[in-house]
Amino acid sequence: MKWLTHEVVTGVIVYAATEDPMAAIYSMAGAIVPDKVEGNPFQRRSLFGFRCAHRGWSHWPMLYLLIGGAALRGEEYLGLSLGTLGEIIFFMAVGALLHIAEDAICGKVPFITPTQKIGVKLFKVGSIREYIVALILIIGAYGIKIVLG
């Protein structure tokens, strides 16, 4: 998916689930993190200066589960008092996880290990089908919200 699609779909899903506009904004910022750390796709240089394949380690869900879990349970298990920063980190991790799930419907992403990839290709990135799928996901998020109350 394109970055804008990732941000919109992720923001709507998180807002529908939480009714918290700040959580939606934090998750929208996190929705571009997996691609952003890979760097410029035309140069294939990462944020850290080494070459990496698209949808490699930066798209590994376990990384964001650990980060989000640490932010959520940091005070309880690590003795950290993160407050609002913990909430920001947690929802950015949620955004990154949603990004990975969204990428899994338009290609393959890492799953259990950074090298084991799963996914389907329902559409080509940037195609009209991408926007139709995004609209379906948005309507689905609000449909579930209405049904579950």
N, C-alpha and C positions, 0 to 999 in steps of 0.2 A: 504494500500500500504506500501511497504518497504520505509525506509527513502531515499534511493538512487533514487527510482522511483519518490517519491514526489519532490525531489530536481531537477531532470532532467526535468520532465514534467512542473513544476512550472517555472523553469528558461527559458525553451523554450517559454512558453506562454508569459511570461513578456517580454522577448527579442523581440519576434515577434510583440508584441503590442507597445513597446516603442523604439526599436532599441538602447537601452541604456544598455551597458554591466554591469554597476554598479547597475542599477535597478534590473537587472536579478540576480546579485550576492546577493544583499540585500534580494530579495524575496526568493532566494534559502535558505538563512540562516533562514528566517521566516518560511519556509516550514516544518521545523522540530520542531518549537516551541511548537505546541499543544501536541506533544508526549513527548518532552523533559521535559516540566514542570510536566508531570505525573511521571517522574522518571523511574527507572529500572523496566521493565515489570515483571521481575521475583521476585522482592521484593515488588512490588506494593506500593512503597513509593514515594511520590511526592518530588519535589524540596523543598517544604516547610515543609516536615516531617510528613504529614498526609496521610492516605490511601485514594485513590480515584479510582473510576472505570475508565476503559479505555473509551475514548470518552465521558467524562463527561463534567464538566464546562470548561475544557481547550479546548474543541472543540466547544464551544458556539460562533457562528459567531458574535453576538452582541458585545461581548467583543472586538473583533478585529476591528469591524466597529467603535466603540467608540475611540479606540486607534488610528487607522488610520485617523479618522476624526479630532481628536484633533491635530495630527501631521500636517495634511494638512491645517487646519484652525486655528491652534494655535495662530498665529500672529494676524489674523483678529479678532478673538473672545475672545482670552484669553490674548492678549498683550504679547505673548511669541515670541521671535525671535529664532527659532530653527535652521534655515539654513540647512546645510548638515545633521545634526542630525535628523531634521524633515523629510527629504527625506529618510534617513535610516529607521526610525521608520515607516513611511508610507509604504514603500515597504516591510518591514518585516511583517506588518499587512496584506498586499496584499498576501504575501506568505502563511501566516497562513490561510487566507480565502480560498486560492486555495487548501491548504492541506485538509481543512474541506470538500470542494466540492469533492475532489478526494476520500476522505474516504466515502462520501455519496454514491459512486457507488460500494463500496465493504462492506457495512454494514450501520448501522444507526448512525446518529450524531444528537446532539441537534439542534433545530431550533429556534422557538420563545422564548422558555424558556429552561434553562439548562436540564430540565427533559423530555421535549417533543422531541422525536427523530423521524427522518425521514431518508429514504434512501432505496437503493436496494442492493442486493448482486449479482453483475454481475460476480464476480470471487473470488477465495480464495487468500488471501495474500500470495505472494511468488510463485504462480502458473504460468505456461506459459501464461495463459489467462491474468494475470496482465500485463505482458510485451507486449502482443499483444494490449491490451487496451491502454497502455502507448504509444505505437508506433502510434496507431490510433489518439490519442490526439495530439501528436507531429505533425504528418502529417496534421491533421485538423487545427492546429494553423497556420502553414505555408500556407495551402490552403486558409484559410480566409484572411491571409495577402496578398497573391497574388491576390485574387479576389477583395479585397477592395483597393489594391494599397498601 
